[in-house]
Amino acid sequence: MTRFLSLMLMLSVAIFGGGWTLFGTAPIGGVAAFAARAADTEAASFVFCHNNGGTNCVVDGDTIWYRGTKIRIADIDTPETHQPKCPAEAKLGAAATRRMLQLVNAGPFTLQSINRDEDRYGRKLRILTRGGKSLGDILVEEGLARYYKGGRRSWC
């Protein structure tokens, strides 16, 4: 009977305790973040794009191919890796590309639409989030990207 009562208490805490799970850990960020993570449904195994496009690959820090669709990550700008203007841009662009590969391979994410569907190059404009946090924000916080404000700005 004691075991049954312990199980019922654990279950009650899990249901009413605001984020405690049966595994004994609280989700990072509380209930809201836990709910947001549960909504992340997009996932694939990504590689680097070595040629023009692919199925699931990372072109650079702010462009990916996902399920055959080219996506421009709309909230950030990263240094160019294809025809960089200086060695510093090439180095930072390569680091941003590697980091984006890690981020998209780290688990499910969400593709959020913005006020425009495509850019002038035909790429879908989306913000990638995980648990309600933009993956672009992570690159900005790590110094590998800046927030996109339109137009081109030099990285050199």
N, C-alpha and C positions, 0 to 999 in steps of 0.2 A: 504494500500500500504506500509506503514511503517513497518508493521509486516512482510510482504513478503520480503522486503529489508533486514530486520534484520535476517531473516531466511537464506536468500541467503548469507549474509556476514558470518554468523556462519558456514554455509556449506563450503564456500570457505576457511575459516581459517582451518576447519577440514581437508580438502583435501590438501591444500597447506601449512599449517602451521607447518608441521613436527611433528605430534604426538598429537595435541589437539583433544579431542573427543567431541562428542555432549553432553556428560555428564559434560563437563567443567573441566576435569582433564587430566593432561599429564601423559602418561605412564612412570613409573620409568625406567630410563636408556635410554629414548628417543626412537626414531623410530626403531632402530636396536633391542633393547630389546623387544619392542612391537611385532615386526615381529617374533622374536624367540619364544615368548610366544604363539603366534598364531599357531606355528608349533607343540607345545606340544599336542600330541593326545592320549597318553596312560593315563588311569585313572581307578581306581577301589577303592573299599572300603576295606582297609586292616585291619587285626587283628593280634595279636601275634600268631605265630605257637606254638601249645601246644604239638603236636606230630610230627612224621616224615613227614613233608610236608603239602601241602594244595593247595588251589587254589590261594588265594591272602592273603599272610601273611608274617610277618617279623620274620625271624629266629633269627637274631642278627643284629648288626649295619652294617654289610657289606654283608648280604645274605638275599634275599627275595624269595618267591614263587610268581610268577605273571602268571595268567592264566594257572596254572598247570606246569609251567616251573621254575626250580630252577635257580636263577640268583645270581652270585657273583659280587658284585659291585667292578669293576676292579681297580678303581683309589685310593682306600683307604684300610686300615687295621684297624680293631677295636679290642678291647680286647675280649677274648673268654668269652662266657657265659656258654658254655657246657664244663665242666672240666677246669675251670680257675685255674691258677697256684698259685694264692694268693688272699686274700680278696680284695685288691685294684683293681686287674684285674676284679674280679667279679662285684664290685660296678661300675666301669667305663664301663664295658661291658653292664650292665643293663641300664645305662644311655644312652649309644649309641643306644641300641636297642629301647628304648622308643622314642628317638629323631628321629630315622629313621622312626618309625611308624608315628610320627607327619608329617614328611616331605613328605612321599609318600601319605598321606591322605590330604595334603594341596592343591591339585589340579592336573591338568594334568601335565605330564612329558614326557620326551623323553628317549628312550633307545638307546644309541649310541654303535655301535660295535667298537671293538678294533682290533689289528692285529691278535688276536687268537679268535676263536669262543668259545672254551670250556677250562676249566682247567682239571687237571688230575682226578678230582672227577666227571666229567660230567656236572658241572654247566656251564651255559652260562655266558660268561664274557661280561659285559656291564657297561657303565657309565650312570648314571641317571642324567639328567639335567632338569632344569626348567628355561625357559627364557634365555637359553644359559649358565646358571651357574650350575656347578656340585653340586649335593646334597652332594656328598662326601666332596667338598670344605667347605661346611657349617659345617659339623662335625669336620673337621680339625680346622677350625677357632674357633670353640667352645671348642676345647681341648678334643673331644670325639673320635678322630681318628687321624691317621697319614697317609701320602701318602704311597701307596704300592710301595715297591722297590724290591720285590721278597724275597723269604725265610721267615723264622720265626724269629721274634725278641721278646724278653721278654717284658711284660708289668709290671713285678714285680721288 
